[in-house]
Amino acid sequence: MATNHYFNQGTTTEQLLYEDIVIESLKIFGQDVVYLPRELTNKDTIFNDDSISKFTKYNKIEMYIENIEGFDGEGDLFTKFGVEIRDEASFIVSRRRWNRLVKSENNPIQFYRPREGDLIYLPLSRSIFEIQKVETESPFYQLKNLPVFRLRASLFEYNDEDFDTGIDAIDTVESVGAYQNALTLSTTPMSFIVGETVTQTLASGVVMRGEVTEKNDSDSILYIAHIGSNDGTFGQFTTGTIIGSTSSATATVTAVGERNNIDPNNQNSIFSNIDFIDFSETNPFGDPNIT
């Protein structure tokens, strides 16, 4: 039995009209987000992964958040390692808008669709989500076409990635979450530039390098992240001369320490002074005092 020959769902005009309505809805009810493509710097061909990936490019585009009653996922979990926030969200983006804003000839980001592993910065909640799955056929051929991508994403967990997008709200992830060395200098680090690479040649000939995340002129401290060596082995900065790759500034390191950013609202010191386990004889789960 043939379908009704008076109606044709595959006409171009109807498809364009349907897509125009979708784009208009996304612009009305959606949010302006920042799409961050992941750049692989040292790809593992076996596991197809890169633990030292970086984010330097971005595109602003409107997306609709499908979650109307809050983020999905397991929410806030209290574990023995602390509080884990496992929020998830679904984003919808127009294919035509993606091709026009992201996949364009003048744009260095030329992917025919969003990719798993890329990031989405949501200014509404000031949070970053990592794309886990891209649905390319949902909704399924309503008018014999596919006008949108549906992105299933989870809250991004920082793992020492390099952020150099130029957007302060995003790049501050490094200064908060990255492992950093605190280099005490004999002079003020005023001449060094935040974001540049500093190098130091050790006595063994190995060249250490790291990225400047912050400088404290009053205390003569330079903070360094993404530390590595030219031979690929583990190493650390030591006392000696460092050189800035962009500013060509030089300084002498007199002491090397670790930076530990502790939120003043954390309750670590409060919990450390509380006895959660009572080992007296009144505790049925503890060992009684033996005399």
C-alpha positions in Angstrom: 0.0 0.0 0.0 1.5 3.3 -1.1 1.6 6.4 1.2 -0.6 9.4 0.4 0.6 10.9 -2.8 -0.9 14.3 -2.0 1.7 14.8 0.8 5.5 14.6 0.5 7.4 14.9 3.7 10.8 15.2 1.9 10.2 18.5 0.1 13.0 21.0 0.5 10.8 23.9 1.4 9.1 22.0 4.3 12.5 20.8 5.6 13.9 24.4 5.5 10.8 25.7 7.3 11.0 23.1 10.0 14.7 23.8 10.4 14.0 27.6 10.6 11.5 26.9 13.4 14.0 24.8 15.3 16.7 27.5 15.0 14.3 30.2 16.2 13.3 28.0 19.2 16.9 27.4 20.1 17.6 31.1 20.0 14.6 31.9 22.2 14.9 29.1 24.8 18.6 28.2 24.4 21.8 29.5 26.1 24.9 31.0 24.6 27.7 28.5 25.3 31.4 28.2 24.4 32.4 25.1 22.5 36.0 24.0 23.2 37.6 21.4 20.9 40.2 19.1 22.4 43.6 19.2 20.8 45.8 16.1 21.2 49.5 16.8 21.8 50.8 13.3 22.5 48.3 10.7 21.3 48.4 7.2 22.6 47.8 5.1 19.5 47.0 2.0 21.6 44.3 3.5 23.9 43.5 6.3 21.5 43.8 8.9 24.3 45.9 11.8 25.3 46.5 12.7 28.9 48.2 16.0 28.0 45.6 17.4 25.8 45.0 21.2 25.5 42.2 23.7 24.7 43.3 26.8 22.8 40.4 27.4 20.4 36.7 28.1 21.0 33.5 29.0 19.3 30.4 30.7 20.8 27.1 29.1 19.7 23.6 28.8 21.1 22.4 25.5 22.5 19.2 24.3 24.2 19.5 22.6 27.6 17.1 19.7 27.5 17.1 19.3 31.2 14.1 21.5 32.4 14.1 20.4 36.1 17.9 20.5 36.8 20.9 18.5 35.8 20.6 14.8 35.4 23.1 12.3 36.7 23.8 11.0 40.2 24.1 14.5 41.7 26.3 15.2 44.7 27.8 12.1 46.2 29.7 11.9 49.5 32.6 9.4 49.2 35.6 8.7 51.3 37.6 10.9 49.0 35.3 13.9 49.5 32.2 15.2 47.7 31.8 14.3 44.0 29.5 16.2 41.8 28.3 14.0 38.9 25.9 16.3 37.0 24.9 15.4 33.5 23.1 17.4 30.8 21.8 17.1 27.3 22.5 19.9 24.8 20.8 20.4 21.4 22.5 22.4 18.7 21.3 23.1 15.1 23.2 21.5 12.3 22.9 24.5 10.1 24.1 26.9 12.8 27.0 24.5 13.5 28.0 24.6 9.8 27.7 28.4 9.7 29.5 29.2 13.0 31.9 26.3 13.6 32.4 24.4 10.4 33.2 27.4 8.2 36.1 28.1 5.9 37.4 31.0 8.0 37.3 29.0 11.2 40.2 26.9 12.4 37.7 24.5 13.9 36.3 22.5 10.9 34.5 19.5 12.3 31.4 18.3 10.5 29.9 17.5 13.9 30.6 18.0 17.6 33.1 15.4 18.9 33.2 13.2 22.0 35.8 14.5 24.4 35.3 18.2 23.5 34.1 20.6 26.2 31.1 22.9 26.5 31.4 25.9 28.9 28.0 26.9 30.2 28.1 30.5 31.6 24.7 30.1 33.2 26.1 27.8 35.8 29.8 28.7 35.3 30.5 25.0 34.7 32.3 23.0 32.0 30.8 19.8 30.6 32.6 17.1 28.6 30.7 15.6 25.6 30.3 11.8 26.2 28.0 10.9 23.3 26.8 12.7 20.1 23.3 11.6 18.9 23.2 12.2 15.2 19.8 10.7 14.5 17.5 12.2 17.2 14.8 13.1 16.5 14.6 10.4 13.9 13.9 11.8 10.4 10.8 13.8 11.2 10.7 15.3 7.7 13.2 12.9 6.2 16.0 15.1 7.5 18.1 15.6 10.7 18.2 19.3 11.7 20.0 19.0 15.1 22.7 17.2 17.1 21.9 16.0 20.6 25.0 16.1 22.9 25.0 14.0 26.1 27.6 15.5 28.4 28.8 15.1 32.0 30.5 17.6 34.3 34.1 17.9 33.3 36.8 16.5 35.7 40.0 18.4 35.4 43.1 16.2 34.7 45.9 18.7 34.2 44.8 19.8 30.7 46.2 23.0 29.3 43.7 25.8 28.9 44.8 28.8 26.8 41.6 30.1 25.3 41.9 33.8 26.4 38.6 33.6 28.4 39.5 34.2 32.0 36.4 32.3 33.4 37.7 29.1 31.6 41.5 29.5 31.9 41.3 29.9 35.7 40.7 26.1 35.8 44.4 25.7 35.6 45.3 28.0 38.5 42.8 26.2 40.7 43.1 22.5 39.7 46.6 22.1 38.1 49.6 20.8 40.1 52.0 23.7 40.4 55.4 24.5 41.6 56.1 27.7 43.5 59.5 29.1 42.5 60.9 31.7 44.8 63.1 34.1 42.8 66.0 36.3 43.8 64.2 39.2 42.0 60.6 40.0 41.4 59.0 38.0 38.5 57.6 41.2 37.0 59.2 40.6 33.5 57.7 37.2 33.1 54.4 36.8 31.2 51.5 34.7 32.4 51.0 31.9 29.9 54.5 31.7 28.6 56.8 28.7 29.0 59.9 28.9 31.2 62.8 26.6 30.9 65.7 25.5 33.1 68.7 23.4 32.1 69.7 21.0 34.9 73.2 19.9 35.6 72.5 16.6 33.8 71.7 18.5 30.6 67.9 17.8 30.9 65.8 20.8 30.1 62.8 21.4 32.4 59.9 23.4 31.1 56.6 24.7 32.6 53.9 27.2 32.0 53.5 30.4 34.1 50.1 30.4 35.7 50.6 33.3 38.1 53.2 35.6 39.5 53.4 37.3 42.9 55.7 40.3 42.7 55.4 41.2 46.4 56.7 37.7 47.5 58.9 37.2 44.4 57.1 33.9 43.6 56.5 32.5 40.2 53.8 29.7 39.9 54.5 27.0 37.2 52.2 24.3 35.9 52.3 21.5 33.3 55.9 20.7 34.3 57.8 18.3 32.0 61.3 17.5 30.7 62.7 17.2 27.2 63.6 13.5 27.7 60.1 12.5 28.8 61.2 11.4 32.3 59.9 12.8 35.6 61.8 15.8 36.8 61.5 18.9 38.9 62.7 22.5 38.8 65.6 23.2 41.2 67.6 26.2 42.3 69.3 27.9 39.3 68.5 30.1 36.3 65.2 30.0 34.5 64.4 31.7 31.1 61.1 32.9 29.7 60.4 31.7 26.2 58.3 34.8 25.1 59.6 37.6 27.4 63.3 36.3 27.4 63.3 37.3 31.1 65.8 35.5 33.3 65.8 35.0 37.0 67.5 32.9 39.7 65.4 30.4 41.6 66.4 30.3 45.3 63.7 27.9 46.5 61.2 25.4 45.0 57.9 24.5 46.7 54.5 23.2 45.9 51.4 25.3 45.6 48.4 24.1 47.6 45.2 26.1 47.0 42.8 25.5 49.9 39.4 27.0 49.9 38.8 29.1 53.1 35.3 27.6 53.2 36.6 24.1 53.4 36.2 22.2 56.7 39.3 20.1 56.7 40.7 21.6 59.9 37.4 21.2 61.6 37.0 17.5 60.8 40.6 16.8 61.7 40.0 18.0 65.3 36.9 15.8 65.8 37.1 12.3 67.1 34.8 10.3 64.8 35.8 6.9 66.2 35.6 6.3 70.0 37.8 3.4 71.1 36.7 3.5 74.7 34.8 0.6 76.4 31.5 2.5 75.8 31.9 2.0 72.1 30.4 -1.4 71.1 32.3 -1.4 67.8 35.7 -0.6 69.3 38.2 -2.6 71.4 37.6 -2.3 75.1 40.4 -1.1 77.4 42.3 -4.0 78.6 44.1 -3.5 82.0 
